Amino acid sequence: MVDMERGVGWGVPASVIDAFCFEGAPIGAEPLAGGHIHENVLVRCTGGRYVLQRLNDRVFPDVDAVLSNGERLVAYLRAKGRRGPELVETGDGALSLRAPDGSRWRAFRFLEGTVGRSILMGPDDAFESARAFADYLVALADFPAPPLAVTIEHFHDLPHRLDALEAVSAADPVGRRSGVSEEVDRARRLAGDVAEQLRAGAGRPCVRIVHNDAKLSNVRFDARTGRAACVIDLDTTMPGHVAYDVGELVRTAATHSPEDARDEATVDFDRDLLDALASGYFAARPPVDASEIEAMSLAGPHMAVENALRFLVDHLAGDRYFTVTRSGQNLDRCRTQLRLTELMLESEVDSRACFVRAARSVRADPATAEDRRRGLHGRGSVGGAS
């Protein structure tokens, strides 16, 4: 806990807490687990709870662009009457703060009555998480000019991620290369397989405003009903392709395995969860075309192998990008994503049929998707423990 008398805890200066217009007096603070990038602290005040966030300027070099995008998105969603993150002003009326040491901070009201998920509770969670991100796509379809800034260059660029692996493997800055030769070779092979299949099916996908990090942990669920309340972590919302969001959903919401499982033999790809996810996504009636639906079957392996490369690069670089809490965590993350890639590639034909079936079903009768929200069971998992 933060000692509010002394004013310092978890790296948060008292001056930072005091700068924001929190309701009531601060009475404590504690770190919020789960985020890979920013440092998040839950600040408890006599008048409510808040999430105080120190932005990571190594991951996001242009912090001003991140803040500008975020402020525009929050204001836009609020104007449309949609629930979402709500920024807190500083005493100067700004929505962010530059501390004397140069660090950048912002604060959000805690979304009371909601809970997050790192692991699925069942098919309903898969349905709801997908519906939430498709609904977000719908909400941003008429987002006004100017265009949102690109906050991370080459974010979903598989050749770029492979080049990064080759560069860090050659440099071997912390001497870890010799211990991961098998993972490097496996990542190269699977990335090549996915890239080849993506090229074979290449069309001209529409560029839309998408979340770009549409994973389960970025959904807040209503604590009472279990339905998705909103999506959070909007910093990567920028121009992209629907397949990026669908792929992130598939890799995080169609498996029972935690992302950092220590034993990749426990990793599965559950096609019942995929059915629920596909039904939830199309329940929101997103504005997607036939080519985008066709691309969804490879979206999962694309995002899984991309993330495997990112985790492996970070392991080789000395864990500089993603937050780790134990030795080898990024390597475990890499292995789970490589195994997921293999399982999803094996099921690519079934995956394609699943998305096509869900799209047709909803277009024929929107009520059928909601009916399928409850208790989908049938084919079960591929790999891992069923």
C-alpha positions as CSV (number, residue, x, y, z in Angstrom):
1,M,0.0,0.0,0.0
2,V,1.1,3.6,-0.5
3,D,1.9,5.5,2.6
4,M,-0.1,8.6,1.8
5,E,1.5,10.4,4.7
6,R,4.9,10.1,3.1
7,G,3.3,10.5,-0.4
8,V,5.4,7.9,-2.3
9,G,4.5,4.4,-3.2
10,W,5.0,2.1,-6.3
11,G,6.9,4.9,-7.9
12,V,4.1,7.4,-7.7
13,P,5.1,10.8,-6.4
14,A,2.5,12.5,-4.2
15,S,2.6,15.5,-6.5
16,V,1.3,13.3,-9.3
17,I,-1.6,12.1,-7.3
18,D,-2.3,15.6,-6.0
19,A,-2.3,17.0,-9.6
20,F,-5.5,15.1,-10.6
21,C,-9.0,16.1,-9.6
22,F,-9.9,13.0,-7.6
23,E,-13.0,13.1,-5.5
24,G,-12.1,13.2,-1.8
25,A,-8.8,12.6,-0.1
26,P,-6.5,9.8,-1.3
27,I,-6.4,7.0,1.3
28,G,-4.3,4.3,-0.4
29,A,-2.9,2.9,-3.6
30,E,-1.8,-0.5,-5.0
31,P,-0.5,-1.8,-8.3
32,L,-2.9,-3.2,-10.8
33,A,-1.7,-6.4,-12.4
34,G,-2.3,-7.5,-16.0
35,G,-0.9,-4.8,-18.2
36,H,2.0,-5.6,-20.4
37,I,3.1,-2.0,-21.2
38,H,2.0,0.9,-19.0
39,E,2.4,1.0,-15.2
40,N,-1.1,1.1,-13.6
41,V,-1.9,2.0,-10.0
42,L,-5.3,1.8,-8.4
43,V,-5.8,4.9,-6.3
44,R,-8.4,4.8,-3.6
45,C,-10.0,8.0,-2.4
46,T,-12.8,8.8,0.0
47,G,-14.9,9.7,-3.0
48,G,-14.1,6.9,-5.4
49,R,-11.5,4.7,-7.1
50,Y,-9.2,5.7,-10.0
51,V,-6.6,4.1,-12.3
52,L,-3.5,6.2,-12.4
53,Q,-1.3,5.3,-15.4
54,R,2.3,6.1,-16.2
55,L,2.8,5.9,-19.9
56,N,5.6,3.8,-21.4
57,D,7.6,6.0,-23.7
58,R,9.8,3.2,-24.8
59,V,6.9,1.3,-26.4
60,F,5.1,4.5,-27.5
61,P,7.9,7.0,-28.5
62,D,5.3,9.6,-29.5
63,V,3.4,9.9,-26.2
64,D,1.7,13.1,-27.4
65,A,0.1,11.1,-30.2
66,V,-1.1,8.4,-27.8
67,L,-2.6,11.0,-25.5
68,S,-4.3,12.9,-28.4
69,N,-5.8,9.7,-29.9
70,G,-7.0,8.6,-26.5
71,E,-8.7,11.9,-25.6
72,R,-10.4,12.0,-29.0
73,L,-11.7,8.5,-28.7
74,V,-12.9,8.9,-25.1
75,A,-14.8,12.1,-26.0
76,Y,-16.3,10.5,-29.2
77,L,-17.5,7.4,-27.4
78,R,-19.0,9.4,-24.6
79,A,-20.8,11.7,-27.1
80,K,-22.4,8.7,-28.6
81,G,-23.6,7.5,-25.2
82,R,-21.3,4.5,-25.1
83,R,-19.7,3.3,-21.9
84,G,-15.9,3.3,-22.0
85,P,-12.8,4.7,-20.2
86,E,-13.4,8.2,-18.7
87,L,-10.4,10.5,-18.2
88,V,-9.9,12.6,-15.2
89,E,-8.8,16.2,-15.5
90,T,-5.8,17.8,-13.7
91,G,-6.2,20.9,-11.6
92,D,-5.2,22.8,-14.7
93,G,-8.0,21.3,-16.8
94,A,-5.7,19.1,-18.8
95,L,-6.3,15.4,-19.4
96,S,-2.7,14.3,-18.7
97,L,0.3,15.4,-16.7
98,R,4.0,15.8,-17.4
99,A,5.9,15.3,-14.1
100,P,9.1,17.2,-13.3
101,D,11.1,14.1,-14.1
102,G,9.6,14.0,-17.6
103,S,7.3,11.1,-17.0
104,R,3.8,11.3,-18.5
105,W,0.7,10.4,-16.5
106,R,-3.1,10.2,-17.0
107,A,-5.9,9.0,-14.9
108,F,-9.2,7.2,-15.5
109,R,-12.2,6.7,-13.3
110,F,-12.4,3.0,-12.2
111,L,-15.2,1.3,-14.1
112,E,-17.2,0.3,-11.1
113,G,-19.4,-2.8,-11.4
114,T,-17.1,-4.4,-13.9
115,V,-14.5,-7.1,-13.8
116,G,-11.7,-8.1,-16.1
117,R,-10.8,-11.6,-17.3
118,S,-7.4,-13.1,-18.0
119,I,-8.9,-16.6,-18.5
120,L,-12.2,-17.4,-20.1
121,M,-15.0,-18.5,-17.7
122,G,-16.8,-20.3,-20.6
123,P,-18.3,-19.8,-24.1
124,D,-20.4,-16.8,-22.9
125,D,-17.1,-14.9,-22.3
126,A,-15.9,-15.7,-25.8
127,F,-19.2,-14.5,-27.3
128,E,-19.3,-11.3,-25.2
129,S,-15.7,-10.3,-25.8
130,A,-16.1,-10.7,-29.6
131,R,-19.4,-8.8,-29.5
132,A,-17.7,-6.0,-27.6
133,F,-14.9,-5.5,-30.2
134,A,-17.3,-5.8,-33.1
135,D,-19.5,-3.2,-31.5
136,Y,-16.4,-1.0,-31.1
137,L,-15.7,-1.3,-34.8
138,V,-19.3,-0.3,-35.5
139,A,-19.1,2.7,-33.2
140,L,-16.0,4.0,-34.9
141,A,-17.2,3.5,-38.5
142,D,-18.0,7.3,-38.7
143,F,-15.1,8.6,-36.6
144,P,-14.4,12.1,-37.9
145,A,-11.3,13.6,-39.5
146,P,-8.4,14.1,-39.0
147,P,-7.2,10.5,-39.0
148,L,-6.0,8.9,-35.8
149,A,-2.2,8.9,-35.5
150,V,-0.3,5.7,-35.9
151,T,1.0,5.1,-32.4
152,I,3.2,2.1,-33.1
153,E,4.8,1.7,-36.5
154,H,4.7,-1.8,-38.1
155,F,2.6,-3.0,-35.2
156,H,1.0,-5.9,-37.3
157,D,3.8,-6.4,-39.8
158,L,5.0,-10.0,-39.9
159,P,8.1,-9.5,-42.1
160,H,9.1,-6.6,-39.8
161,R,8.8,-8.9,-36.8
162,L,10.9,-11.6,-38.5
163,D,13.6,-9.0,-39.3
164,A,13.6,-8.0,-35.7
165,L,14.1,-11.6,-34.7
166,E,17.1,-12.0,-37.0
167,A,18.6,-8.7,-35.8
168,V,18.4,-9.6,-32.1
169,S,19.5,-13.2,-32.7
170,A,22.6,-11.9,-34.4
171,A,23.4,-9.3,-31.8
172,D,22.5,-11.6,-28.8
173,P,22.7,-8.7,-26.4
174,V,22.2,-10.6,-23.1
175,G,23.7,-14.0,-24.2
176,R,20.4,-16.0,-24.4
177,R,20.6,-17.1,-28.1
178,S,22.2,-20.4,-27.4
179,G,19.4,-21.5,-25.1
180,V,16.6,-20.9,-27.6
181,S,17.9,-22.2,-30.9
182,E,14.9,-24.6,-31.2
183,E,12.4,-21.8,-30.5
184,V,14.1,-19.5,-33.1
185,D,14.0,-22.2,-35.8
186,R,10.4,-23.1,-35.0
187,A,9.3,-19.4,-35.0
188,R,11.0,-18.8,-38.4
189,R,9.3,-21.9,-39.9
190,L,5.8,-21.1,-38.6
191,A,6.0,-17.5,-39.5
192,G,7.1,-18.5,-43.0
193,D,4.1,-20.9,-43.2
194,V,1.7,-18.3,-42.1
195,A,3.1,-15.6,-44.4
196,E,2.9,-18.0,-47.4
197,Q,-0.8,-18.7,-46.7
198,L,-1.5,-15.1,-46.2
199,R,0.1,-14.3,-49.6
200,A,-1.9,-17.0,-51.2
201,G,-5.2,-15.6,-50.0
202,A,-4.1,-12.0,-50.4
203,G,-6.9,-9.6,-51.5
204,R,-7.3,-5.9,-50.8
205,P,-8.7,-5.8,-47.3
206,C,-10.4,-2.6,-46.3
207,V,-8.6,-0.2,-44.0
208,R,-10.8,0.6,-41.0
209,I,-10.3,2.0,-37.6
210,V,-9.8,-1.0,-35.4
211,H,-8.6,-1.6,-31.8
212,N,-5.5,-3.6,-32.9
213,D,-5.1,-5.2,-29.5
214,A,-8.5,-6.9,-29.2
215,K,-7.6,-9.5,-26.6
216,L,-9.8,-10.9,-23.8
217,S,-8.0,-8.9,-21.1
218,N,-9.0,-5.6,-22.8
219,V,-12.7,-6.3,-22.2
220,R,-14.6,-5.2,-19.0
221,F,-17.5,-7.5,-18.1
222,D,-20.5,-6.5,-16.1
223,A,-20.0,-8.1,-12.7
224,R,-23.7,-8.9,-12.3
225,T,-24.8,-10.1,-15.7
226,G,-21.5,-11.3,-17.3
227,R,-22.2,-9.3,-20.4
228,A,-19.4,-7.2,-21.9
229,A,-19.6,-3.6,-20.7
230,C,-16.9,-2.0,-22.9
231,V,-13.5,-2.3,-24.3
232,I,-10.4,-0.6,-22.8
233,D,-6.8,0.1,-23.5
234,L,-7.5,2.2,-26.6
235,D,-3.9,3.3,-27.3
236,T,-3.4,1.1,-30.4
237,T,-6.7,2.1,-31.9
238,M,-5.7,3.3,-35.4
239,P,-6.1,2.4,-39.0
240,G,-5.8,-1.4,-39.6
241,H,-7.7,-4.5,-40.7
242,V,-10.6,-6.3,-39.1
243,A,-8.5,-9.5,-39.2
244,Y,-6.1,-8.0,-36.7
245,D,-8.9,-7.7,-34.1
246,V,-10.4,-11.1,-34.9
247,G,-7.0,-12.7,-34.7
248,E,-6.2,-11.3,-31.3
249,L,-9.6,-12.5,-30.1
250,V,-9.0,-16.0,-31.5
251,R,-5.6,-16.4,-29.9
252,T,-6.8,-15.2,-26.5
253,A,-10.4,-16.3,-26.3
254,A,-10.4,-19.6,-28.1
255,T,-8.1,-21.4,-25.7
256,H,-8.2,-22.4,-22.1
257,S,-4.5,-21.9,-21.6
258,P,-3.0,-18.8,-20.0
259,E,-0.7,-16.9,-22.3
260,D,2.3,-17.6,-20.1
261,A,1.6,-21.3,-19.4
262,R,4.8,-23.1,-18.4
263,D,3.9,-26.3,-20.2
264,E,2.9,-25.9,-23.8
265,A,1.3,-29.4,-23.8
266,T,-1.6,-27.8,-21.9
267,V,-2.3,-25.4,-24.8
268,D,-5.5,-26.1,-26.7
269,F,-7.6,-24.6,-29.5
270,D,-11.2,-25.0,-28.6
271,R,-13.6,-24.9,-31.6
272,D,-16.6,-24.5,-29.4
273,L,-15.1,-21.3,-28.1
274,L,-14.4,-20.3,-31.7
275,D,-18.0,-20.9,-32.6
276,A,-19.1,-18.7,-29.7
277,L,-16.6,-16.0,-30.6
278,A,-17.7,-16.0,-34.3
279,S,-21.3,-15.8,-33.3
280,G,-20.6,-12.9,-30.9
281,Y,-18.6,-11.0,-33.4
282,F,-21.3,-11.1,-36.0
283,A,-24.1,-10.5,-33.5
284,A,-23.0,-6.8,-33.5
285,R,-23.5,-6.8,-37.3
286,P,-20.0,-5.3,-38.1
287,P,-19.6,-3.7,-41.5
288,V,-17.3,-6.3,-43.0
289,D,-17.2,-7.7,-46.6
290,A,-16.8,-11.2,-48.0
291,S,-13.0,-10.9,-48.4
292,E,-12.7,-9.8,-44.7
293,I,-14.7,-12.8,-43.6
294,E,-12.5,-15.1,-45.8
295,A,-9.4,-13.7,-44.1
296,M,-10.7,-14.5,-40.6
297,S,-9.6,-18.2,-40.8
298,L,-5.9,-17.1,-40.9
299,A,-6.3,-14.2,-38.5
300,G,-5.7,-16.4,-35.4
301,P,-2.4,-18.0,-36.6
302,H,-1.3,-14.7,-37.9
303,M,-1.6,-12.9,-34.6
304,A,-0.4,-16.0,-32.6
305,V,2.9,-16.3,-34.5
306,E,3.3,-12.5,-34.6
307,N,3.1,-12.4,-30.8
308,A,5.4,-15.5,-30.5
309,L,8.0,-13.5,-32.4
310,R,7.5,-10.4,-30.2
311,F,7.8,-12.5,-27.0
312,L,10.9,-14.3,-28.3
313,V,12.5,-11.0,-29.5
314,D,11.9,-9.5,-26.0
315,H,13.3,-12.6,-24.3
316,L,16.5,-12.3,-26.4
317,A,16.7,-8.6,-25.8
318,G,16.5,-9.0,-22.0
319,D,12.8,-8.5,-21.3
320,R,12.8,-4.8,-22.2
321,Y,9.3,-4.5,-23.7
322,F,6.8,-6.7,-22.0
323,T,6.4,-6.7,-18.2
324,V,7.7,-9.9,-16.6
325,T,7.3,-11.2,-13.1
326,R,9.5,-14.2,-13.3
327,S,12.5,-15.5,-15.3
328,G,11.7,-17.1,-18.6
329,Q,8.1,-15.7,-18.7
330,N,8.5,-14.2,-22.2
331,L,9.9,-17.5,-23.4
332,D,6.9,-19.4,-22.0
333,R,4.7,-16.8,-23.7
334,C,6.5,-17.5,-27.0
335,R,6.1,-21.3,-26.7
336,T,2.4,-21.1,-26.0
337,Q,1.8,-18.9,-29.1
338,L,3.9,-21.2,-31.3
339,R,1.8,-24.2,-30.2
340,L,-1.4,-22.2,-30.7
341,T,-0.2,-21.3,-34.2
342,E,0.3,-25.0,-35.0
343,L,-3.1,-26.0,-33.7
344,M,-4.9,-23.2,-35.5
345,L,-3.1,-24.0,-38.8
346,E,-4.2,-27.6,-38.5
347,S,-7.8,-26.4,-38.1
348,E,-7.8,-23.6,-40.7
349,V,-10.5,-25.3,-42.9
350,D,-12.8,-25.7,-39.9
351,S,-12.1,-22.1,-38.8
352,R,-13.1,-20.7,-42.2
353,A,-16.3,-22.7,-42.2
354,C,-17.0,-21.4,-38.7
355,F,-16.8,-17.7,-39.6
356,V,-18.7,-18.1,-42.9
357,R,-21.5,-20.0,-41.1
358,A,-21.7,-17.4,-38.3
359,A,-21.9,-14.5,-40.8
360,R,-24.6,-16.2,-42.9
361,S,-26.6,-17.2,-39.8
362,V,-26.7,-13.6,-38.4
363,R,-27.5,-12.1,-41.7
364,A,-30.4,-14.5,-42.2
365,D,-31.7,-14.0,-38.6
366,P,-29.9,-11.7,-36.2
367,A,-31.6,-13.4,-33.2
368,T,-29.9,-16.7,-33.9
369,A,-26.5,-15.3,-32.7
370,E,-27.9,-14.4,-29.3
371,D,-29.5,-17.8,-29.0
372,R,-26.1,-19.4,-29.5
373,R,-24.6,-17.3,-26.7
374,R,-25.8,-19.9,-24.2
375,G,-23.8,-23.1,-23.6
376,L,-22.2,-24.0,-26.9
377,H,-20.8,-27.5,-26.8
378,G,-19.9,-30.1,-29.4
379,R,-16.5,-30.6,-31.0
380,G,-14.3,-29.6,-28.1
381,S,-10.6,-28.7,-28.0
382,V,-7.8,-29.5,-30.4
383,G,-4.6,-30.2,-28.5
384,G,-4.0,-29.8,-24.7
385,A,-6.5,-31.1,-22.2
386,S,-10.1,-31.3,-23.5
